[in-house]
Amino acid sequence: MLMKLARLSLWNRKATAFMTLLSLTISLVLLLGIDHIRKEARNSFTNTVSGTDLIVGARSGQLNLLLYSVFRIGNATANVSWQTYERVAKHPQIAWTIPLSLGDSHRGYRVLGTNQSYFEHYRYANQQSLHFAQGAAFTQVYDAVLGAEVAKQLGYTLGQEITLAHGIGAVSFSEHKDKPFTVTGILAPTGTPVDQTVHVSLEGIEAIHIDWQQGAPMPGRQVSAAQALDMDLTPKAITAFMVGLNSRMATFVVQRQINEFRGEPLSAILPGVALAELWQMLSMVENMLLLITLMVLVAGLVGMMTTLLASMRERQREVAILRAVGANPWYLFWLIQLEVLLLTVLSMLAAALFLVISLWAIQDTLAAHYGLFISVNPFSLQTLYWAAAILVATAVLACIPAFAAYRRALTDGLSVRI
């Protein structure tokens, strides 16, 4: 009987109830949406590189090694000799390696020297491999593969020639103009630093520096692009390399062995651990999103309470009539509480449906342009905690209009006011 009366009462005030329902639904969509995107953004960040067991470079802090090898930020303290790289790569527990050579740029974008292993083994997000939007991987010394953003922002197409520059500045006066590269492939968007990278072969990096010394052309010696092809282009050193193991059970053993390598000082880091540490340093952003989420919730609940208090003045006669036909004060109290809980539950269901549809619609866009790999399922154990907290907060706030109805005197509603 109480449930039916609450439902009919809301239907009788359907315009006000709908506006309250809409306001609370929007608040809950923002609440659940921001919280879900906050968690998924953290997951996407920690999955910037996936499937790589170790990253090895010259001895330094793990964050510095992570920043220049994965995010292309900063520079290495030293390089790793090619002989050391080859010795480590032959370790029986190592399945594959990806050599990385940094130091050059093209119009503000970092240039990465690597080999075919990069396109075969590099993974990001949930073990997703690199795909080509156009063309294919480099096969010749002077071939280049562009990240999606590089090609988009600079308007490059397949077959176009580009010139690399020494250093990482947006403007450089030390360019390798005598050895241009030809664009042979453009990668599909990944939402990772891969999109902002120009990829060339290790031999290409060696070729453009074959007549350079200490960041400047060697006086009196100039080697043409064609002449360089006939020379030994085996790299002398690389910046870092990624490692994939045959078994993850051997991760810590191999890491310790590399860190204790006597040939030269090396550091082997676990990318997942380093990414988690870096995210902790950026936790202020996550805390701000959490604060915004809580403020949205408070605003929605306060708005609902304000609407209910305003409607109580219009319901004075309804309350008085219910009292006149025998409804006791507690009956009115629970009637208001039930109406509020009905509105809240309906808002939750509407918000959940709208959020799932919205996430499904924008999932591909977020992945392609922002690197956020968002699950269309926003529900988890924490969602249940949120739902319980919202219901409790709603019930507590609903006590204010419910007690207002409880305290209404019979004559208060039936008396004629002029």
Disulfide bonds with the S-S distance in Angstrom:
none
